[in-house]
Amino acid sequence: MNPFSTETLTQHQLTNNCLCFMTPKKEQVKSSMQFLGRIHEVYLEPLSKHFNVDIDKHLELELDEELCADLINKNAEVFLSEGIDTDFEAKESLLNNFDSYKAAYYQLIFEISKKVIFGINLITDKDKEIKNVFISGGFNKNNIFIQFLTTLKEGIVIKISDCKNESALGAALMMKNYL
C-alpha cells in the first residue's frame, strides 16, 4: 500500500490488480494486491512431499547470497506466470526441474519477490521513489525474501514489524485521526 501517491489510478494499474482506497479526508491510498502469501502456502506441502522433508523445512534454510545472486542473474520464471496469478494451486510437476528443496524454494521466493517489486513499482508515482518498505506477516522473518527484495530494488530500506493483526492496527490508527 502506498498512502503517498498523488497520481490518478490508471487503467494499467487497474488491470494489474491495483486499487485506490480513500481516507475519510478523500486522500488516496494505492494498493497492489497479489496474494503471494497464498502462493507460498500452496507450494509448501508439495515441496515437502517431493523432497521428502518436513513441511517447515523452509524455516531452517540459511541465507545463501550466492544462490540469490545466481537466480537474479538467470531471471528464470518457473512457478509464476507474468501478470496476475489466478490459480492458487501448486504445479507439482514443476518441482521435477530441481535437484534439491533449497534450489526449488529459493526459485519460488525469487519469483514471489519479483512480483512484490512489480507491485511496488506499479503504485509508485513517476516522480517519487519509495524508500521504506514495511513487511509484516509471515514473510517478515524470511531472510531469503528480504535479500531478494533489497537486491532487486536498490535503495529501499526494509523495515520489519512483528506486530500481530497489523492491517487492523493500521486501519485503526488511520481512523484515529478522523474521529
C-alpha positions as CSV (number, residue, x, y, z in Angstrom):
1,M,0.0,0.0,0.0
2,N,1.2,3.5,-0.8
3,P,-0.5,6.3,1.1
4,F,1.8,8.9,-0.5
5,S,0.7,8.5,-4.1
6,T,-1.0,11.6,-5.7
7,E,-1.3,10.3,-9.3
8,T,-4.7,9.1,-10.5
9,L,-5.2,5.4,-10.7
10,T,-4.6,4.3,-14.3
11,Q,-6.2,1.6,-16.4
12,H,-2.8,-0.2,-16.4
13,Q,-2.8,-0.3,-12.6
14,L,-6.4,-1.5,-12.5
15,T,-5.8,-4.3,-14.9
16,N,-2.8,-5.4,-12.8
17,N,-4.8,-5.7,-9.6
18,C,-4.3,-2.3,-8.1
19,L,-7.0,-0.4,-6.3
20,C,-7.2,3.1,-4.8
21,F,-8.8,3.4,-1.4
22,M,-9.9,6.7,0.0
23,T,-9.4,8.0,3.5
24,P,-12.2,10.0,5.2
25,K,-10.4,13.2,4.1
26,K,-10.6,11.9,0.5
27,E,-6.9,11.2,0.3
28,Q,-6.0,8.2,-1.8
29,V,-4.1,5.1,-0.7
30,K,-3.0,2.9,-3.6
31,S,-2.8,-0.8,-3.1
32,S,-1.3,-3.6,-5.2
33,M,-3.0,-6.9,-4.4
34,Q,-1.2,-10.1,-5.3
35,F,-1.9,-12.8,-2.6
36,L,1.6,-14.0,-2.7
37,G,1.5,-15.4,0.8
38,R,-1.2,-17.8,-0.5
39,I,1.0,-18.9,-3.4
40,H,3.8,-19.6,-0.8
41,E,1.4,-21.6,1.3
42,V,0.2,-23.8,-1.5
43,Y,3.7,-24.8,-2.5
44,L,4.9,-25.8,1.0
45,E,3.2,-29.2,1.1
46,P,4.2,-30.3,-2.5
47,L,7.8,-29.1,-1.8
48,S,7.8,-31.2,1.4
49,K,6.4,-34.3,-0.3
50,H,8.5,-34.1,-3.4
51,F,11.8,-33.7,-1.5
52,N,10.7,-35.8,1.5
53,V,11.4,-33.1,4.1
54,D,9.4,-31.6,6.9
55,I,6.8,-29.0,5.8
56,D,8.5,-26.3,7.8
57,K,11.9,-27.0,6.2
58,H,12.0,-23.5,4.7
59,L,12.3,-22.1,8.3
60,E,15.6,-23.9,8.7
61,L,17.2,-22.6,5.4
62,E,20.2,-20.3,5.9
63,L,20.6,-17.3,3.6
64,D,22.7,-18.2,0.6
65,E,23.6,-14.9,-1.0
66,E,25.5,-16.6,-3.9
67,L,22.4,-18.6,-4.8
68,C,20.3,-15.4,-4.6
69,A,22.7,-13.6,-7.0
70,D,22.7,-16.6,-9.4
71,L,18.9,-16.7,-9.5
72,I,18.7,-13.0,-10.1
73,N,21.2,-13.3,-13.0
74,K,19.3,-16.2,-14.6
75,N,16.0,-14.4,-14.1
76,A,14.1,-17.6,-14.9
77,E,10.3,-18.0,-14.4
78,V,9.3,-21.4,-13.3
79,F,6.4,-21.3,-10.9
80,L,4.6,-18.0,-11.5
81,S,3.2,-16.5,-14.7
82,E,3.5,-13.0,-15.9
83,G,0.7,-10.7,-14.8
84,I,-1.9,-11.7,-12.3
85,D,-1.8,-15.2,-10.9
86,T,-5.3,-16.6,-10.9
87,D,-4.9,-20.2,-9.9
88,F,-3.6,-20.7,-6.4
89,E,-2.7,-24.4,-6.9
90,A,0.8,-25.8,-6.9
91,K,2.0,-27.2,-10.2
92,E,3.8,-30.2,-8.7
93,S,5.4,-31.3,-12.0
94,L,7.5,-28.1,-11.9
95,L,9.4,-29.5,-8.9
96,N,11.0,-32.0,-11.2
97,N,13.1,-29.2,-12.6
98,F,15.1,-29.0,-9.3
99,D,17.7,-31.2,-7.7
100,S,17.1,-30.0,-4.1
101,Y,14.5,-28.5,-1.9
102,K,16.7,-25.5,-1.3
103,A,17.0,-24.7,-5.1
104,A,13.2,-25.1,-5.6
105,Y,12.4,-23.0,-2.6
106,Y,14.8,-20.2,-3.5
107,Q,13.3,-20.1,-7.0
108,L,9.8,-19.8,-5.6
109,I,10.9,-17.0,-3.3
110,F,12.7,-15.2,-6.1
111,E,9.6,-15.2,-8.2
112,I,7.4,-14.0,-5.3
113,S,9.9,-11.2,-4.7
114,K,9.9,-10.1,-8.3
115,K,6.1,-9.9,-8.1
116,V,6.4,-7.7,-4.9
117,I,8.8,-5.4,-6.7
118,F,6.5,-5.2,-9.7
119,G,3.6,-4.3,-7.3
120,I,5.7,-1.6,-5.5
121,N,6.7,-0.1,-8.9
122,L,3.0,-0.1,-10.0
123,I,1.8,2.0,-7.1
124,T,4.8,4.4,-7.0
125,D,4.3,7.8,-8.6
126,K,6.6,8.6,-11.6
127,D,8.4,11.5,-9.8
128,K,8.6,9.9,-6.4
129,E,10.6,7.0,-5.1
130,I,9.6,4.6,-2.3
131,K,12.5,4.4,0.2
132,N,10.9,2.4,3.1
133,V,9.1,-0.9,2.7
134,F,7.4,-2.3,5.7
135,I,6.9,-6.0,5.9
136,S,4.5,-7.7,8.2
137,G,3.1,-11.2,8.5
138,G,4.9,-14.4,7.7
139,F,7.4,-13.0,5.2
140,N,8.9,-10.6,7.7
141,K,11.0,-13.4,9.1
142,N,12.1,-14.8,5.7
143,N,15.7,-13.6,5.2
144,I,15.7,-15.1,1.7
145,F,12.7,-12.9,0.7
146,I,14.3,-9.8,2.3
147,Q,17.6,-10.5,0.5
148,F,15.8,-10.7,-2.9
149,L,13.8,-7.5,-2.3
150,T,16.8,-5.5,-1.3
151,T,18.8,-6.8,-4.2
152,L,16.1,-6.4,-6.8
153,K,15.2,-2.8,-5.7
154,E,18.3,-1.0,-4.7
155,G,17.9,1.9,-2.4
156,I,14.9,0.6,-0.4
157,V,15.1,0.1,3.4
158,I,13.2,-2.9,4.6
159,K,11.5,-2.3,7.9
160,I,10.2,-5.4,9.8
161,S,7.2,-5.4,12.1
162,D,6.3,-8.2,14.4
163,C,3.0,-6.7,15.4
164,K,0.1,-9.1,15.2
165,N,-3.0,-8.0,13.2
166,E,-1.1,-5.3,11.5
167,S,-3.7,-4.5,8.9
168,A,-6.4,-3.9,11.6
169,L,-4.0,-1.9,13.7
170,G,-3.0,0.3,10.6
171,A,-6.7,0.9,9.8
172,A,-7.4,1.8,13.4
173,L,-4.5,4.2,13.5
174,M,-5.6,5.8,10.3
175,M,-9.2,6.2,11.6
176,K,-8.0,7.7,14.9
177,N,-7.0,10.9,13.0
178,Y,-10.5,11.3,11.6
179,L,-12.6,10.6,14.8
